[in-house]
């Protein structure tokens, strides 16, 4: 009989043991103690101050204490640096480094020839607590982890998919264990005046990506009778805590307990909860969520793939305060059904066994020691993925879509001159699309060299440009003249292989792909001023010089083909990353607890704002206490709308509020909290607000037009353009606070991702 070899294993990068903090520390204690019990020599590096007394051994593990700088940004790195220095001098057969943020020290382990696997944790760069420099650091750390690790550990399939998609590398899927809490419930929560199954529970650090504010806001909106108990604090953000405190003020149902360090009490809070509300959104498999299902608590979770992977069908899922309120009310109405969901969760927790987790780490340690792991990988972000995707089967949303062009790609690197006329100023939608297209093109095709033709005298800040991109200035005005006359000359100057232009095609012997936003000025000249019509007039004739023409939707492609006689490929659009990555913030003067409907768009006759305004007095939902909020300005807007009689009174009463132009953080906040978003535009080339609202989970009321049917059929309530105001009001009332169909929503968002957009567009490059 062959006896498996005993290994020496190091665990680096956490606060250490005994476990007193988060998921990493618990994992180290649970896994390390099991490996030690199996005969392995396990060394855990522990941070000074983790215990009052220096501990040298814990549950069979050797404990080495290393210092750390007491600084938010340097504490983890300084401790890991000292730990790695000790490890290099006292080698082990294998090392596990926790947290991709510690990746700068991986080259030292590589140089010492110590096999290392890095547990990358979640998508740390998405956390709001990090500024631009911190986010760039975490992006760079991910790349270093890939390049310098013999293996990557992911604790959730979503993280595994992320590294496969972004870097083209495999990873070992090893989740956490779920503690199965006993059924003896209620003894400790009685000390807090609580009863078993008598409260809703939140346990989370107060950070925007954990959605504690949204949970409290949704609960306050609800008619739930069981109290909301919130455990947690904000170690780095008093402002965020203050917002939560203000929401809870005056509502005796909300109990903010702060941090709870008594593990027995915390376990009883989980086990005795009527529901556990989980708002985490950027990590992988979350230990708090596992503890909740191990306690048999029914789970209401923020709707992201990490959470669905753990809870699956027994879970209830929310995207914002409006749908959370209804979910909590429904849970209380159906107590027996809710309790049954908790029982199913307890059964689900059995799939998360610490013994199985330890098995995974043990096998990986053996593979590391025997040099059987696949890494390290010589890759940059998306570089390997770009090659892999060339021949890979396309997902259904990207390939074979009857409405969108086929994203067939050519692989050779290209020097691409981009029309970036609107990079720094101009119509917001044009600027947003130009920036998103260029940034995502760089990320998806890093082998291409990008040159941006920016307006003369402008110099795009280096932080705005994709890495490695450069700029060249234009001199002519307006945009149509600049593109037609000088863009081709600039392309020859920089020896570009192709020009990607917006609306106006360069004239001359240069390959060009032109993205046309829309040509509705030809179908509806009455919506545009005489100056605008003259400005747009060259757009269609210039298309004769384009090698390929693209637009956003099949509906608009049909219109352009009919007007120009040229074949047009619809490539779609995506939700701007500046919006999806923004940390939501309420606009000035808007109460965080305010229920409201939302309209987003320029103030012009085409957007048909007057149809929504006429419906406000007839709505049973809308009024001064639940107003219509209108976002958008009149700049670059064409013919102004004729506002209906009574608008001044609606504005004076507060039933309608014009917010004007706002930033991405404020728009993200509005979308995620709107009880309904109305978009009754008479016509659009695409209708990006529909996609944006869908991303944030807002219910929709849309004009019944071909392009909106193309985008959101089945997801929205549609009203005819000539519908009576009472019908519009009824549609708003019925849609108010509803939850969009999850399957259709995910299908729509998958269909319109920026990666897919730039793939389709680059596929047109001659």
C-alpha positions in Angstrom: 0.0 0.0 0.0 1.4 3.4 -1.0 1.3 6.0 1.8 0.7 9.6 0.6 3.6 11.9 1.3 3.4 14.4 4.2 3.7 18.0 2.9 4.8 21.2 4.5 2.2 23.9 3.6 2.3 27.7 4.2 -0.8 29.9 4.4 -0.1 33.6 3.8 -2.0 36.9 3.4 -4.7 36.8 6.1 -5.0 38.1 9.6 -4.3 34.5 10.6 -5.5 32.3 13.4 -7.3 32.0 15.7 -10.0 33.1 13.3 -11.7 36.3 14.6 -12.6 38.1 11.4 -13.8 37.3 7.9 -14.0 34.5 5.4 -10.3 34.1 4.7 -9.4 33.6 8.3 -12.2 31.1 8.8 -11.1 29.2 5.7 -7.5 29.1 7.0 -8.5 27.8 10.4 -11.0 25.2 9.0 -8.7 24.0 6.2 -5.4 24.3 8.0 -6.6 22.4 11.1 -7.9 19.5 8.9 -4.7 19.3 6.9 -2.7 19.3 10.1 -5.0 16.5 11.4 -4.1 14.5 8.3 -0.4 14.7 9.2 0.7 17.7 7.1 2.9 20.4 8.6 0.9 23.5 8.2 2.3 27.0 8.9 -0.1 30.0 9.2 1.2 33.6 9.2 -0.7 35.7 11.7 -0.8 39.5 12.0 0.5 41.1 15.2 -2.5 42.0 17.4 -4.7 39.2 16.2 -4.5 37.8 19.7 -3.6 39.4 23.0 -0.8 36.8 23.6 1.6 35.5 21.0 0.3 32.1 19.8 2.8 29.6 18.4 0.5 26.7 17.8 -3.3 26.5 17.1 -5.3 23.4 16.3 -2.2 21.5 15.2 -0.9 24.4 13.0 2.4 26.2 13.5 1.6 30.0 13.9 4.2 32.6 12.9 3.4 36.1 13.9 4.5 39.0 11.7 4.0 42.7 12.1 2.1 45.1 9.9 1.8 48.9 9.4 -1.5 50.2 10.9 -2.7 51.8 7.7 -5.9 51.1 5.7 -4.0 50.8 2.5 -0.7 49.3 3.7 -1.6 46.9 6.6 -2.3 43.8 4.4 0.7 44.4 2.1 3.2 45.1 4.9 2.2 42.0 6.8 2.3 39.9 3.7 5.8 41.3 2.8 7.2 40.3 6.2 5.5 36.9 6.0 6.9 36.2 2.5 10.4 37.2 3.7 10.1 34.6 6.5 8.7 32.0 4.1 11.6 32.4 1.6 14.0 31.8 4.5 12.0 28.8 5.8 10.7 27.0 2.7 7.7 24.8 2.4 6.6 22.3 -0.3 3.7 24.5 -1.3 2.2 27.9 -0.4 -1.3 29.3 -0.5 -1.5 33.1 -0.8 -4.9 34.6 -0.1 -6.0 37.8 -1.8 -4.8 38.9 -5.2 -3.9 42.2 -3.6 -0.8 40.4 -2.2 0.4 39.6 -5.8 3.4 42.0 -5.7 5.2 39.5 -3.5 4.6 36.5 -5.7 7.8 37.1 -7.8 9.8 36.5 -4.5 8.2 33.1 -4.1 8.8 32.3 -7.8 12.4 33.3 -7.4 12.7 31.0 -4.4 11.1 28.2 -6.4 8.3 27.8 -3.9 5.2 26.5 -5.7 2.3 28.9 -5.0 -1.4 29.0 -5.6 -3.2 32.4 -5.2 -6.8 32.6 -3.9 -7.9 35.7 -5.8 -11.0 36.5 -3.7 -13.7 38.6 -5.3 -13.6 41.5 -7.8 -12.0 43.9 -5.3 -11.5 46.7 -7.9 -15.3 47.1 -7.9 -15.5 48.2 -4.3 -16.5 51.8 -3.8 -14.0 52.4 -0.9 -11.1 52.4 -3.4 -10.4 55.5 -5.5 -9.1 55.4 -9.0 -5.5 54.6 -7.9 -6.7 51.7 -5.7 -8.8 50.3 -8.5 -5.9 50.5 -10.9 -3.8 48.7 -8.3 -6.2 45.8 -8.0 -6.5 45.4 -11.8 -2.7 45.3 -12.0 -2.6 42.8 -9.1 -4.9 40.5 -10.9 -2.5 40.4 -13.8 0.5 39.8 -11.6 -1.4 36.9 -9.8 -2.0 35.3 -13.2 1.6 35.7 -14.3 3.3 34.6 -11.1 1.0 31.9 -9.7 1.3 28.2 -10.4 -2.4 27.9 -9.9 -5.4 30.2 -9.3 -8.1 29.5 -6.7 -11.6 30.8 -7.3 -14.3 30.4 -4.6 -17.2 30.8 -7.0 -18.0 29.9 -10.6 -18.6 33.5 -11.4 -15.0 34.3 -10.3 -13.7 31.3 -12.3 -15.6 32.5 -15.4 -14.2 36.0 -14.9 -10.6 34.8 -15.0 -11.3 32.6 -18.0 -13.0 35.5 -19.8 -10.6 38.3 -18.9 -7.3 36.4 -18.9 -8.0 33.1 -20.7 -6.7 31.0 -17.8 -8.2 28.1 -15.9 -8.6 28.1 -12.1 -9.3 25.6 -9.4 -12.9 26.0 -8.0 -12.7 25.6 -4.2 -15.5 27.3 -2.3 -16.0 27.7 1.5 -17.7 25.5 3.9 -21.1 26.2 5.5 -21.4 25.7 9.2 -24.5 23.7 10.1 -25.9 25.5 13.1 -27.9 23.5 15.6 -31.6 23.8 16.0 -31.6 25.1 19.6 -32.6 28.6 18.7 -33.8 31.7 20.5 -31.9 31.6 23.8 -29.4 34.4 23.0 -31.6 36.6 20.8 -34.1 36.8 23.7 -31.4 39.0 25.4 -32.1 41.5 22.6 -35.8 41.3 23.0 -36.2 39.3 19.8 -38.2 36.1 19.1 -37.3 33.1 16.8 -38.7 33.8 13.3 -39.7 37.2 14.5 -37.3 39.5 12.5 -35.5 40.0 9.2 -31.7 40.0 9.5 -28.9 41.8 7.7 -25.2 41.1 8.5 -22.8 43.1 6.5 -20.0 45.7 6.6 -21.5 49.1 5.7 -20.1 49.5 2.1 -22.1 50.6 -1.0 -21.5 47.3 -2.8 -23.1 45.4 0.1 -26.3 47.4 -0.5 -27.1 48.0 3.2 -28.6 51.4 2.4 -30.9 49.9 -0.2 -32.0 47.2 2.1 -32.9 49.6 4.8 -34.6 51.9 2.3 -36.6 49.0 0.8 -37.7 47.8 4.3 -38.8 51.3 5.4 -40.9 51.5 2.2 -42.5 48.2 3.0 -45.5 47.3 5.2 -43.5 44.5 6.9 -44.4 44.0 10.6 -41.4 42.0 11.7 -38.5 44.2 12.6 -35.3 44.6 10.6 -32.2 43.8 12.6 -29.0 45.2 11.0 -25.6 43.9 12.2 -22.5 45.7 11.0 -20.6 48.9 10.8 -18.6 51.1 8.4 -14.9 51.1 9.4 -13.9 53.6 6.7 -17.1 55.6 5.9 -19.0 57.6 8.4 -20.9 59.3 5.6 -22.4 56.0 4.5 -23.4 55.1 8.0 -25.0 58.5 8.4 -27.2 57.9 5.3 -28.4 54.6 6.8 -29.0 56.2 10.2 -31.2 58.9 8.5 -33.2 56.2 6.6 -33.9 54.4 9.9 -34.8 57.5 11.9 -38.4 57.5 12.9 -39.0 53.9 12.0 -39.2 51.9 15.2 -39.1 48.7 13.2 -35.4 49.2 12.2 -32.8 48.1 14.8 -29.2 48.9 14.1 -27.0 46.8 16.4 -23.6 47.8 15.1 -20.8 45.2 15.1 -21.5 41.9 17.0 -18.3 40.0 18.0 -20.0 37.4 20.2 -20.0 34.4 17.8 -22.6 32.5 19.8 -25.0 35.5 19.7 -24.3 36.0 16.0 -25.0 32.3 15.3 -28.3 32.6 17.1 -29.2 35.7 15.2 -28.8 33.7 11.9 -30.6 30.6 13.2 -33.6 32.5 14.6 -34.1 35.0 11.7 -37.4 34.9 9.7 -35.3 35.9 6.6 -31.7 36.8 6.1 -31.3 39.7 3.6 -28.0 39.5 1.8 -26.9 42.5 -0.3 -23.3 41.6 -1.2 -22.5 42.0 -4.9 -18.8 41.9 -5.7 -17.3 39.0 -3.8 -17.3 35.4 -4.7 -18.9 32.8 -2.4 -19.7 34.8 0.7 -19.2 33.3 4.2 -22.1 35.2 5.7 -24.4 33.7 3.1 -23.1 30.2 3.8 -23.6 30.8 7.5 -27.2 31.8 6.8 -28.1 28.8 4.7 -26.3 26.6 7.3 -28.6 28.1 9.9 -31.6 27.2 7.7 -32.6 30.9 7.3 -34.7 31.8 4.2 -32.5 34.1 2.0 -33.4 37.3 0.2 -30.3 38.0 -1.9 -29.1 40.8 -4.2 -29.5 39.4 -7.7 -26.0 38.6 -8.9 -24.6 35.3 -10.1 -22.4 34.7 -7.0 -25.5 34.7 -4.8 -27.6 32.6 -7.2 -24.8 30.0 -7.4 -25.1 29.4 -3.6 -28.8 29.7 -2.9 -30.3 28.7 -6.2 -34.1 28.1 -6.4 -35.0 28.4 -2.7 -33.7 32.0 -2.8 -35.6 35.2 -3.3 -33.8 37.9 -5.3 -33.9 41.7 -5.4 -32.3 44.5 -7.5 -33.3 47.6 -5.6 -35.5 49.0 -2.8 -38.7 48.9 -4.7 -38.8 45.2 -5.3 -37.3 44.3 -1.9 -40.2 46.0 -0.2 -42.7 43.7 -2.0 -40.6 40.6 -1.4 -40.5 41.2 2.4 -44.2 41.8 2.4 -44.9 38.6 0.4 -42.6 36.6 2.7 -44.6 37.7 5.8 -47.9 36.9 4.1 -46.7 33.4 3.2 -44.9 32.4 6.5 -45.2 28.6 5.9 -43.7 28.9 2.4 -40.9 31.2 3.6 -40.0 28.7 6.4 -40.0 25.9 3.8 -37.4 27.9 1.8 -35.2 28.0 4.9 -35.4 24.2 5.2 -34.4 23.9 1.6 -31.4 26.2 2.3 -30.3 24.0 5.2 -30.3 21.0 2.8 -28.4 23.1 0.2 -25.7 23.9 2.9 -24.8 20.2 3.0 -23.1 20.7 -0.4 -20.6 23.1 1.2 -18.6 20.8 3.5 -15.3 21.9 5.0 -14.0 18.4 4.6 -14.6 18.6 0.9 -12.9 22.1 0.9 -9.9 20.6 2.7 -9.8 17.8 0.2 -9.5 20.4 -2.6 -6.7 22.3 -0.9 -4.8 19.0 -0.1 -5.0 17.8 -3.7 -3.9 21.2 -5.0 -0.9 21.2 -2.5 0.1 17.8 -3.9 -0.2 19.1 -7.4 1.9 22.2 -6.5 4.6 20.1 -4.9 4.8 17.7 -7.9 4.8 20.6 -10.4 1.5 19.4 -12.0 -0.3 22.8 -12.0 -1.0 24.7 -15.3 0.5 28.1 -14.4 2.1 30.5 -14.4 0.7 32.1 -17.6 2.4 34.7 -19.7 -0.6 36.8 -20.4 -2.1 40.3 -20.0 -5.6 41.1 -19.3 -7.8 39.8 -22.1 -4.8 39.0 -24.3 -5.1 35.2 -24.1 -8.8 35.4 -24.1 -8.8 37.2 -27.4 -7.0 34.4 -29.1 -9.1 31.8 -27.4 -12.4 33.4 -28.5 -11.4 33.4 -32.1 -12.5 29.9 -32.7 -14.6 29.3 -29.6 -18.3 28.6 -29.9 -20.3 31.7 -29.5 -23.0 32.1 -26.8 -26.5 32.2 -28.2 -26.8 35.9 -27.4 -23.8 36.7 -29.5 -23.9 34.3 -32.4 -26.9 33.5 -34.6 -28.9 36.4 -33.4 -31.3 37.4 -36.1 -31.3 41.0 -35.1 -27.6 41.6 -34.7 -24.6 41.1 -37.0 -22.5 38.0 -36.7 -19.4 38.8 -34.7 -16.9 37.0 -37.0 -13.4 38.4 -36.3 -10.1 38.8 -38.0 -7.1 38.3 -35.7 -4.2 40.3 -37.2 -3.4 43.4 -35.1 -4.5 46.7 -36.7 -3.7 50.4 -36.3 -7.1 52.0 -35.9 -7.8 55.7 -36.1 -10.9 56.5 -34.1 -13.1 59.4 -34.6 -13.0 60.9 -31.1 -14.5 64.3 -31.9 -16.8 64.2 -28.9 -14.3 62.8 -26.5 -14.3 65.8 -24.1 -17.4 67.8 -25.0 -20.6 67.7 -27.0 -23.8 65.7 -26.8 -23.7 63.3 -23.9 -24.9 60.3 -25.8 -22.4 60.7 -28.6 -19.6 61.2 -26.0 -20.6 58.2 -24.0 -20.8 55.9 -27.0 -17.4 57.1 -28.4 -15.7 56.6 -25.1 -17.2 53.2 -24.3 -16.5 51.9 -27.8 -12.8 52.9 -27.7 -12.2 51.6 -24.2 -13.8 48.3 -24.8 -12.1 47.9 -28.2 -8.8 48.3 -26.4 -9.7 45.7 -23.7 -11.1 43.2 -26.2 -8.4 43.6 -28.8 -5.2 44.7 -26.9 -3.1 43.8 -29.9 -4.5 46.7 -31.9 -2.8 50.1 -31.8 -5.3 52.9 -31.2 -5.0 56.5 -32.3 -7.7 59.0 -31.3 -8.6 62.0 -33.5 -9.6 64.6 -30.9 -10.9 68.1 -31.5 -8.1 70.6 -32.2 -6.7 72.2 -29.1 -8.0 69.4 -26.9 -5.7 67.1 -25.1 -7.3 64.1 -23.5 -6.0 63.5 -20.0 -3.8 60.4 -19.8 -6.1 58.9 -17.3 -8.9 59.1 -19.9 -7.0 57.3 -22.6 -6.7 53.5 -22.9 -3.2 52.4 -22.0 -0.9 52.8 -25.1 -3.3 54.9 -27.1 -2.2 58.2 -28.5 -4.0 61.3 -29.9 -3.8 63.5 -33.0 -5.6 66.8 -33.3 -8.2 67.9 -35.8 -8.6 71.5 -36.9 -11.9 71.8 -38.8 -15.4 72.5 -37.5 -18.1 71.2 -37.3 -17.8 67.4 -36.9 -19.2 66.7 -40.4 -16.6 68.9 -42.1 -13.8 67.6 -39.9 -14.6 63.9 -40.7 -15.2 64.3 -44.4 -12.2 66.5 -45.2 -9.4 65.8 -42.7 -10.0 62.4 -41.1 -8.7 60.6 -44.2 -5.6 62.8 -44.3 -4.9 62.1 -40.6 -5.3 58.4 -41.3 -2.6 58.5 -43.9 -0.4 60.6 -41.6 -0.5 57.9 -38.9 -0.5 55.0 -41.4 -3.8 53.7 -40.0 -5.2 50.4 -41.4 -8.7 51.6 -40.9 -10.8 54.6 -39.7 -13.8 54.0 -37.3 -16.0 57.1 -37.8 -19.2 58.3 -36.3 -22.0 59.5 -38.6 -19.8 61.2 -41.2 -17.5 59.1 -43.5 -14.0 60.4 -44.5 -13.5 61.0 -48.2 -10.4 59.6 -49.8 -8.4 56.4 -50.3 -8.7 55.1 -46.7 -10.6 52.0 -45.4 -13.5 53.3 -43.2 -16.2 51.7 -41.0 -18.9 54.3 -40.2 -21.2 53.9 -37.2 -24.4 55.9 -37.8 -26.4 56.7 -34.8 -29.7 57.4 -36.7 -31.1 59.1 -39.7 -34.5 59.9 -38.4 -34.1 63.5 -39.5 -35.1 62.2 -42.9 -38.3 60.6 -41.7 -39.3 63.3 -39.2 -37.8 66.6 -40.3 -40.3 68.4 -38.1 -38.5 67.2 -35.0 -35.3 69.1 -36.0 -34.4 72.7 -36.5 -33.4 74.0 -39.9 -29.8 74.3 -38.7 -29.8 70.7 -37.5 -31.2 69.4 -40.8 -28.5 71.2 -42.8 -25.9 69.8 -40.4 -27.1 66.2 -40.8 -27.7 66.4 -44.5 -24.2 65.1 -45.6 -24.5 62.0 -43.5 -26.3 59.8 -46.0 -24.4 60.9 -49.2 -21.0 60.3 -47.4 -21.9 56.7 -46.7 -21.0 55.9 -50.3 -17.3 56.3 -49.2 -17.6 53.8 -46.4 -16.3 50.2 -46.7 -18.9 49.1 -44.1 -21.8 50.8 -42.3 -22.9 49.9 -38.8 -25.6 51.1 -36.4 -27.1 50.1 -33.1 -30.4 48.3 -33.9 -32.0 46.2 -36.6 -34.8 48.8 -36.8 -32.4 51.6 -37.5 -30.4 49.5 -39.9 -33.5 49.0 -42.0 -34.2 52.7 -42.1 -30.6 53.6 -43.1 -30.6 50.9 -45.8 -33.8 52.3 -47.2 -32.4 55.8 -47.3 -28.9 55.1 -48.5 -29.1 51.8 -50.5 -26.1 50.6 -48.5 -26.1 47.3 -46.5 -26.0 48.1 -42.7 -25.0 45.9 -39.9 -26.6 46.3 -36.5 -23.9 45.8 -33.8 -25.9 47.0 -30.7 -24.8 49.1 -27.8 -24.0 48.4 -24.2 -24.5 50.0 -20.8 -21.6 52.4 -20.2 -19.1 51.2 -17.6 -19.0 54.7 -16.1 -22.6 54.0 -15.1 -22.4 50.4 -14.0 -19.2 51.1 -11.9 -20.4 54.3 -10.4 -21.0 54.4 -6.6 -24.8 55.3 -6.5 -25.4 58.7 -4.8 -28.8 60.5 -4.5 -29.1 63.8 -6.5 -29.0 66.9 -4.3 -32.4 67.6 -2.7 -33.7 64.1 -3.2 -34.7 62.3 0.0 -33.2 58.7 -0.1 -36.6 57.3 1.1 -38.6 59.0 -1.6 -40.7 56.8 -4.0 -40.7 58.1 -7.5 -41.1 57.4 -11.2 -38.3 58.3 -13.6 -37.9 59.8 -17.1 -34.5 60.1 -18.8 -33.7 61.9 -22.0 -33.1 65.2 -23.7 -35.9 67.8 -23.4 -37.1 67.8 -27.0 -40.3 67.1 -28.8 -39.2 63.7 -29.9 -38.8 62.4 -26.4 -42.5 63.0 -25.8 -42.2 64.0 -22.2 -45.6 65.8 -22.5 -47.4 62.4 -22.7 -46.0 61.4 -19.3 -46.7 64.8 -17.8 -50.4 64.6 -18.9 -50.6 61.2 -17.1 -49.3 62.5 -13.7 -52.6 64.0 -12.4 -54.5 60.8 -13.4 -52.1 58.4 -11.7 -53.1 56.8 -8.4 -49.4 56.5 -7.5 -47.8 59.8 -8.6 -48.0 63.0 -6.6 -45.9 65.3 -4.4 -45.1 62.4 -2.1 -44.2 60.1 -5.0 -43.1 62.5 -7.8 -42.0 62.1 -11.4 -38.3 62.9 -11.6 -37.2 64.1 -15.1 -33.5 63.8 -16.0 -32.0 65.6 -19.0 -31.2 69.0 -20.4 -32.2 71.1 -23.4 -28.6 71.4 -24.9 -28.2 69.7 -28.3 -31.9 68.8 -28.1 -33.5 70.0 -31.3 -37.1 71.4 -31.2 -38.3 71.9 -27.7 -41.4 70.2 -26.5 -44.8 71.9 -25.9 -45.5 71.2 -22.3 -49.2 70.6 -21.5 -51.3 73.0 -19.5 -51.0 72.4 -15.8 -47.3 71.6 -16.0 -46.5 74.7 -13.9 -48.9 73.6 -11.2 -47.3 70.1 -11.2 -43.8 71.7 -10.8 -45.0 74.0 -8.1 -46.6 71.1 -6.1 -43.5 68.9 -6.4 -45.4 66.2 -8.3 -42.9 66.7 -11.1 -39.3 67.7 -10.6 -36.9 68.6 -13.3 -33.4 67.5 -12.3 -31.5 68.7 -15.4 -28.2 67.1 -16.2 -26.8 64.8 -13.5 -23.7 62.6 -13.2 -23.4 58.9 -13.5 -23.4 58.2 -9.7 -26.7 60.1 -9.4 -28.2 58.4 -12.5 -27.2 54.9 -11.1 -29.0 55.8 -7.9 -32.1 56.9 -9.7 -32.3 53.8 -11.9 -31.8 51.4 -9.1 -34.5 53.0 -6.9 -37.2 54.0 -9.5 -40.5 52.4 -8.9 -41.0 52.6 -12.7 -39.0 54.2 -15.6 -41.1 55.7 -18.4 -39.7 56.3 -21.9 -42.4 57.3 -24.4 -40.1 58.6 -27.1 -41.7 58.9 -30.5 -38.7 57.3 -32.2 -35.1 56.2 -31.4 -32.2 54.7 -33.1 -31.7 52.5 -30.1 -33.0 53.8 -26.8 -30.1 53.4 -24.4 -32.1 54.4 -21.3 -34.1 51.1 -21.8 -31.0 49.1 -21.5 -29.7 51.1 -18.6 -32.9 50.9 -16.6 -33.0 47.1 -17.3 -29.5 46.7 -16.0 -30.5 48.3 -12.7 -33.7 46.3 -12.4 -36.3 49.1 -12.9 -39.7 48.2 -14.3 -40.4 49.9 -17.7 -43.3 51.6 -19.4 -42.4 52.2 -23.1 -43.9 53.6 -26.2 -45.1 50.8 -28.5 -42.6 51.5 -31.3 -40.6 48.9 -33.4 -37.2 49.7 -31.8 -38.5 49.3 -28.3 -40.2 46.1 -29.2 -36.9 44.9 -30.6 -35.1 45.7 -27.4 -37.6 44.9 -24.6 -40.5 42.9 -25.9 -41.8 40.9 -22.8 -39.9 43.0 -20.3 -41.9 46.3 -20.5 -45.5 47.5 -20.5 -46.1 49.1 -23.9 -48.6 52.0 -24.6 -49.4 53.3 -28.1 -48.0 56.7 -29.0 -51.6 58.0 -29.3 -52.8 56.4 -26.1 -55.1 58.5 -23.9 -53.5 59.9 -20.8 -55.6 57.7 -18.6 -54.1 54.6 -20.3 -50.6 55.9 -19.7 -51.4 56.6 -16.1 -52.8 53.1 -15.7 -49.7 51.5 -17.2 -47.5 53.5 -14.8 -49.6 52.4 -11.8 -49.6 48.7 -12.8 -45.9 48.6 -13.5 -45.1 50.5 -10.2 -42.7 48.5 -8.1 -42.9 45.3 -10.1 -39.9 43.1 -10.8 -38.9 42.5 -14.5 -38.8 38.9 -15.7 -35.3 37.6 -14.6 -34.7 35.3 -17.6 -35.7 37.9 -20.2 -33.7 40.6 -18.4 -30.5 38.5 -18.3 -31.0 37.6 -22.0 -31.3 41.2 -23.0 -28.2 42.3 -21.0 -26.2 39.4 -22.4 -27.2 40.3 -25.9 -26.0 43.9 -25.5 -22.6 43.7 -23.9 -19.9 46.0 -25.0 -17.5 43.1 -25.7 -20.1 41.7 -28.2 -20.5 45.2 -29.7 -16.9 45.8 -30.5 -16.5 42.2 -31.7 -19.3 42.8 -34.2 -17.8 46.2 -35.2 -14.3 44.9 -35.6 -15.6 42.1 -37.7 -16.5 44.7 -40.3 -12.9 46.0 -40.6 -11.8 45.3 -44.2 
